[in-house]
Amino acid sequence: MKSKAKTAEEYISELEGVQRQQIEGLRKIVLENLPEGFEEGMGYGMLAYVVPLTKYPAGYHCDPKLPLPFINIAAQKRHTALYHSGLYADPQLNEWFVEEFTKRTGKKPDLGKSCLRFKFKDEIPEGLIGELCRKINPDHWIKIYESHIKR
């Protein structure tokens, strides 16, 4: 569900019910835990947390005019999604996250390559998502990106 919203607040105002609560909750967790240097904005019709062009002028390889994406949060038709690029690019981080998620929730995460899906009835493990956000700072993300993704 791609939005044309220009700001996070505008994006959230388009949502209702549980999905709005989940998006607001995830946004709060990300903003409270993301290391300094990332910026919030909109990207690809969803909430975006990026390395700004002022820090990484090379930008995103798919479109160098765009800042380097790191985390996105989106309201999808049947779930709420948290896209964390580090889970895709860093196998050790992915392994840690799956193990911790399973230990803390008693179930495996509904996880794609970098997409963590929460059905509307699911509880979001806030503490774990906060820890995940703190694991990678912008400089570390740039190193991972340049060594594994940008070739």
Secondary structure in CASP SS format (residue, H / E / C, confidence):
PFRMAT SS
TARGET T0000
AUTHOR 0000-0000-0000
METHOD secondary structure of the structure
MODEL  1
M C 1.00
K C 1.00
S C 1.00
K C 1.00
A C 1.00
K C 1.00
T C 1.00
A H 1.00
E H 1.00
E H 1.00
Y H 1.00
I H 1.00
S H 1.00
E C 1.00
L C 1.00
E C 1.00
G H 1.00
V H 1.00
Q H 1.00
R H 1.00
Q H 1.00
Q H 1.00
I H 1.00
E H 1.00
G H 1.00
L H 1.00
R H 1.00
K H 1.00
I H 1.00
V H 1.00
L H 1.00
E H 1.00
N H 1.00
L C 1.00
P C 1.00
E C 1.00
G C 1.00
F C 1.00
E E 1.00
E E 1.00
G E 1.00
M E 1.00
G E 1.00
Y C 1.00
G C 1.00
M E 1.00
L E 1.00
A E 1.00
Y E 1.00
V E 1.00
V E 1.00
P C 1.00
L C 1.00
T C 1.00
K C 1.00
Y C 1.00
P C 1.00
A C 1.00
G C 1.00
Y E 1.00
H C 1.00
C C 1.00
D E 1.00
P C 1.00
K C 1.00
L C 1.00
P C 1.00
L E 1.00
P E 1.00
F E 1.00
I E 1.00
N E 1.00
I E 1.00
A E 1.00
A E 1.00
Q C 1.00
K C 1.00
R C 1.00
H C 1.00
T E 1.00
A E 1.00
L E 1.00
Y E 1.00
H E 1.00
S H 1.00
G H 1.00
L H 1.00
Y H 1.00
A H 1.00
D C 1.00
P H 1.00
Q H 1.00
L H 1.00
N H 1.00
E H 1.00
W H 1.00
F H 1.00
V H 1.00
E H 1.00
E H 1.00
F H 1.00
T H 1.00
K H 1.00
R H 1.00
T H 1.00
G C 1.00
K C 1.00
K C 1.00
P C 1.00
D E 1.00
L E 1.00
G C 1.00
K C 1.00
S C 1.00
C E 1.00
L E 1.00
R E 1.00
F E 1.00
K C 1.00
F C 1.00
K C 1.00
D C 1.00
E C 1.00
I C 1.00
P C 1.00
E H 1.00
G H 1.00
L H 1.00
I H 1.00
G H 1.00
E H 1.00
L H 1.00
C H 1.00
R H 1.00
K C 1.00
I C 1.00
N C 1.00
P H 1.00
D H 1.00
H H 1.00
W H 1.00
I H 1.00
K H 1.00
I H 1.00
Y H 1.00
E H 1.00
S H 1.00
H H 1.00
I H 1.00
K C 1.00
R C 1.00
END
